[in-house]
Amino acid sequence: MSECYPPGGPRVVVVGAGFGGLAAVQALAKAPVAITLIDQRNHHLFQPLLYQVATAALSPADIAGPIRSILARQGNVRVVLDTVIGIDRDRREVLLASGKRAGYDWLIIATGARHSYFGRDEWACHAPGIKSIEDATAVRRKVLLALERAESETDKVRREALLTFVVIGGGPTGVEMAGAIAELAHRSVSRDFRSITPHCSKVILINLAPRVLESFPEDLSAAALADLERLGVEVRLSTPVEHIAADHVVAGGQTIHTHTAIWAAGVEGSPAASWIGAEADRAGRVKVDHAFHPVGEKRIFIIGDTASCAGADGRPLPGIAPVAKQQGRYAAQAIAAELKGQALPAFRYRHYGNLATIGRSHAVADFGRLGLRGLPAWLLWSTVHVYFLVGFRNRFAVGLNLAWNYLTFARHARLITGEPEQPDPTAANPIPHGETYVQAA
């Protein structure tokens, strides 16, 4: 098999160009190393705004940038578009789907997380989550098609099912998704339809926990619940999901007829633990020490959502972007220090706060002793998310779109892409063959 790394200095291989992997690569910009960055996609994605793509507020290009363009000026890195299928620890090589191998002196694994359906993987096709652009555009298609079909549906029962949207999970992703769908269905598109009114659609948020946003203080959690209800979201707490099918969800013993269910209830680690034969926790994340090494391996760093790591308080670090970025920089600094014969002190995570938005002009922000809610928190949320986007073009585009959406409720990215689906022969008013499902704002 051929090798796949640039010459010139010790070899550092980084797997994954998310927040952690990209932070590690950029922190090694001046180090005397040859970096190989491997990812199965050619773009870096700002995942916190994926739900905005899924609800037609932003276009995919607004929150993503080509990896090669981001790193174009960093001469010690080579980007490889490929998929990792294993790691040979004895030979210090990363095995790729193309048949190539990437040799390393240090390896940083930052492959993130994937959806977890808690052993019910058959639910995935009926209740997709959003972890990638493909996921977000698929959900957008699902939501917009439901609205289009409801416009011409004459059967009351089928129409109600089409206009019922179920979000499963009450964490930040679920809360933000439910609020955005409620605004989309109730305000942003209803004026463009003739049969659908702001009161036709129903958004239901189902959460197993007794409150939404459990990682936030109780007063901010209560504020988020009030904001969701203000938007018309029906919140069902302490409610387990028992079954998900194409046209219904069973939760708490009740059947909800819906054609649009969205999963935001859980994640699990990538296959990294099996690649290196390391111990993993119940969520599939690799157990690491204070320097992000798996047991018995000092040449490998596991960071971000792939790692199971406790903070100074003994609690697991949250799966958020700041954690991954700080860990990525620490791994890079540890490599640079080792090249100089030095050692770094133990990693210490600096928590800058938690943010979650609940629709237009409403958000919650937790800074420990200080909590914000309402418009001030939403303005802070908007500023932070725009600031941390990669590239001036993306910051400008997202800032402009957020301001426009705030002023007008418009959703400019309402494009239903993909091949037109065949009409349902059982429908009371089937959609004609050959119709193109595209609607622009």
N, C-alpha and C positions, 0 to 999 in steps of 0.2 A: 504494500500500500504506500502511496506517496504521502509525504509530509506536507503540512499546510501552515507554515509560519515564516515570518520574515527573518532574515539573518541580522546579527548585530546586537550582542549583549545577551544577558539572561532572558529567558523566554517566560513571559507572563501570558497565560491564556485566560480570557474572561468569557464566560458563557452567559449570555443574556444581556441585552442592551436596554433594560428597564432603568429605573431610577438608580438602583444600587450599582449595576454593572457600568453604566455610563459615568457615574460619579467616580468609580474606581479608575476607569480609563483616563479620565480628565485629570485626576489627581496624580497620575503617573506621567504627565506630559513632559516633565523635565528630568525624569529618572532615566538612567542609562540602561533601559530595558527595551526588548522588542515585544510588542503587545499584539496578540491576535484576539480580536473580538468576534465571537461567533453568535449569530442569532438566526432563527428560521424566518424572520421577517426583515425587510430592509429599512424599517422605520422605528424610531423611538416614539412611544405613545404616552401622552399625558392622561393616564387612566382616570384620575378624579373627575374629568369632564366627559367621560364616555356616555354617561346618562344623558347629557345634553345632545349628543349625536343621536342617541336612541329616541329622543323625543323631538327631533327635528329643529332644535334651536341652533345647532352648529353643524358644519360639514366636517367630514373626517380629516380633511387637510388642515383644518383650523387647529387641531390638537395633536398633530403628528408631524414629524420631520424626518427626512432621509438621514439615516445614520452616517452615511458617507459625507454628506454635506455638513453635518454637525461637527465631525472630526476631520474635516478636510485640511485644516491647518496644523494638525498634530502629526508630525512626520514619523513618530515611532509606533504607529498603530496601523494594522491592516485589518480590514473588515471582511469577514467570510460569511456568506449567506449559505447556511447549511443547518442540519438538524443533528444534535448530539444523540447517539444511541447507546453510549457506554463510555466507561473510563477504565483504562489499564493502569492501575496504581503502581504496579511493579515497574513498568516501562515508562511511567509518567507520560501517558499519551491519552488524548481525548479522541474517541472513535466517532466518526461522522457517517451520516447516511450515504454520502457520496462515495464512501470507500476510502476517503483520505483519513490521515491521522494528524493531530496537532500536538506536537511534543511540548512539554512545559517544564519549567523549573518551579513556578508557582501557578496555582490554579485558583481562580475565583469563580464560584458558581453562584449566579444570581438569576435563577430561572423563574422566580416568582411562584404564583399559586394558580390553581385551577379550581373550577367549581366542584363542590362536594354535595352530593345528594344523599349522603348518609346511608349508603347501601342501596338506594333506589335509583340507580342510573337510568332506568327506563323512563324516568320522569324528564330527562334532559330534553328530549325532542318536543315535549309539550310545554315545558317551562324553561326556556333558555335564560341563561344569565348573560352578563356583559363583562367580558375580560379583554376583548379585542375589538378592532374596527369591524371585523366580519360579524361578531356578535351584536354590536350596536346597530349596524345597518339591518341585520335580520330582525331585530326587535322593532326597529323603526318601520320596516315593511309590514310586520305583523300588526302593529298599532294602526297605521294608516290604512291598511287594507280593511281592517275591521270597520273603521269609520266610513270608508267608501261603500262597503257592502251594506252597511246599516242604512245608508241614504236611500237605497232602492229596495230594501227589504220590506215586504208588506205583512209578513207573518210577525205578530207581536212578540211571541215567545223567542223566535230566532233573532229578532231585532234587539231585544233586551240582552240576549246572550252576547251578541256582537258588541254591544255598547257597555259591557261589564269587563273591567280590567282588574286583574288580581295580581298584586305584588306580594311575594312571600319573603319575609325577612324585615325586621325593624331596626337594623343598623343604619349607618349613614347612607349606604347605597340604596337600601329599600325606602328610607324616608325621602331621600332626594328624588328617587324615581317616581314614587307615588305622587309627590307634590307636582312634579313636572308633567306627568300624564294628566293629572287633574286640570292643570292650567291649559294644557294643549286641548283637551276634550271639551272643557267648559267655556274657555274664552278664546283661544287662538284660532280654532278652525270652525267653531259652530256658526260663526257669521257668514262663512263661505258656503255653507250647505243650505238646502231649502227645507229638508225634513228634520234634520237634527237641530235641537235647541240646546242651550246651556244646561238644561235640566234632564236631558235624555241619558247622559252617560253616568256610569257609576264606577268609582274607583274604590277597591277594597284592599287594605293592607292587613296581612295576617302575620302575627308574630307569636312565637312560642313563649317568649319571655313576658313577664307581667308589665313591662313598660318598653317604650321605644327608646333608642339611643341609650342602652344600658351603661355604656362607657362614660356617659356624661352625668353630672350631678342631677339629683332628682328634680330640682326646680327647672333646670333647662330641659330635661326630658318632658316634664309636664308642659312647658311652653311649646315644645315641638309638637306634642300631641294636640294642643289647642290650635296651633297653626294648621296642622293637617285637617282637622275637623272644620276649621274656617274655610278651607279650600273645597270642602265637600267630600273629603276622603273618609270612608267608613273604616275605622281601626278596630280590629279584633285581637285583643291581647290574650295571653295564656291559652292560645288556641293551636293545637297540633294539626299539621297537615297529614291526612291519612292516605290520600290518593290523588293523582293528577292524571287526567286524560285529555284528549284533544278538545273536548267540548265541555268539560266540567272539572271542578276541583272539590274534593271532599275535605272539609276542615272542621274539627270540633263536632263531628257527627252530622254536619249539614252539607248539603250539596249546593254548590254555587255554579250555575250555568254560565260558562264563559268560553270564548275562543282565544283569549289573550291572557296567559299567565306568565309571569316573569319571576325568575328565581334570584333572590338576593340574600339567601339564608346561610350559606356556609361555603368555605373554601378548604382546600387541602393542598399540601405541598406537591411540587413537581416530582418526577421519578428519581431525583438526585440521590436519595438514600440507597436505592437499589443499584445505581451506577457505581457507587464507591463501597457498597457493602457496609454502610454505617447504620447505627441505631436511629430510629425515628420515633416521634411521638404519635399519638393517636390520629393526628391530622396529617401524618406523612411528612412532617418537617424534620430535618436532620438535627439531632441534638448536638450542640456545639459548646465549647468552653468559652471563657470570657474574651478570648481573642478570635472567636468564630472558627476554630478548628474542630473538625470531628475527632473523636477519640483516637489517639495514636497516629495522627497525621498532621504534621506541622507545615506541610507544603500546600495544603488545600484550605481555602477559606469558603465558608458557606454563609451567605448574607441575605438580608431581605426576607421575603415571605417563605423562602426555602429553608430558613433556619429557625430552630426552636431555641430561643435564648432569653434568659431572665435579666431584668434590669436590676438596678441597685436595691430596689425594694423587694426583690425576690419574685415579682410578678412577671409573667411573659411580656416581652415588648410587643406593642401593637403592630399590626400589619399595615402600616401607613408609609407614605413616601418619605417623610423625614427620617424615619428609622433606617430605611434602606440606603438613603443617601449618606447618612452619617457612618453607617457600617461600611459602605463602599470606600469612603475616604479613609477610614481607619485601616482597612485591609491594604490599601495602596500605601499608606504611610508606614505600615508594618514592614512591607516589602522593601521600601526605600531605606528604612532604618536598618534592616538586616544587611542590606548591601554595604552599609557603612559600619557594620559591626556593632550596631546599637540595638537597643530594645525599647519598645513603647510601654507606657503604663497601661493598665487595664482599660478597656473601653468604658466610657461613661456616656450614656445617652442623655442629650439635652432636649427636654420636652418643651416645645414652644406653644402647645395648645391643640385643642381639637375644634374643628369647624364642621358644621353641617348646615345646608341651606334647605329651606322648606318653601319653595316657590318664590314668587316675585316679592322682593323687599323684605323677606322674612328669613332669618337664620338664627343659629345659636352658636356661641363661641365659648369654650371653656379654657381658661388660663390658670386653673388651680384656685387661687383665692379670688380671682376676678372672673365674672361671667357676663357675657353680653347676649342680648336677644333683640329681635326685631330688625329695623332698618340699619342701625349702627353695625350689628353683626353681619348683615348681608353686604354692606359696603366693604367691610373688612374682608369677608369671604371673597368677594369679587376681586379686590385688589391683590390679595395673596395668590389667587389662582391665575390671574393674568401675569403677575410678576414671575412666577415660577415656570411659565411656559418657555419652551426652547425657541429662540429666534424672535427678532423684532416683528417680522411679518405676522406670526401667530399671535403675539401679544396685541398688536394693533387690531387684527381681525376679530379676535375674541372680545377685546374691550369694546370695540364698536358694536358688535352684535349684542353683547349683554346690555349695552346702553339702549340700543334700538328695541330690543325685546322688552326692556323695562318701560319704555315710553309708549309702545304700540301693541304689545302682546303678540306681535307677528312672529311666525316661525318660518324662516326663509328656506330651510333645507327640507321641505316636505316633498321629497322625491321618492317614489316607490320604484326601486330598481329591481332587476332580475326579470326572468321570463314570466309572462302572464300565466296565471294558473288556470287550469280547466275549471269551468263552472261546476258547481255542485248540482247534480241532477235532481236532488231531493229538495232543493230550495224552492220556496213559493215563487220567487221572482229571480231566476238565475241570471247571472251576469252574461251578456252576449259574448260569443267567441270573438277573439281578436281585439278585444278592448285593451287599450294601453293604459296601465295604471300609473299615470304620472300627473301630479298636481303641484304646481308651483304657487308660492304665495303671491 
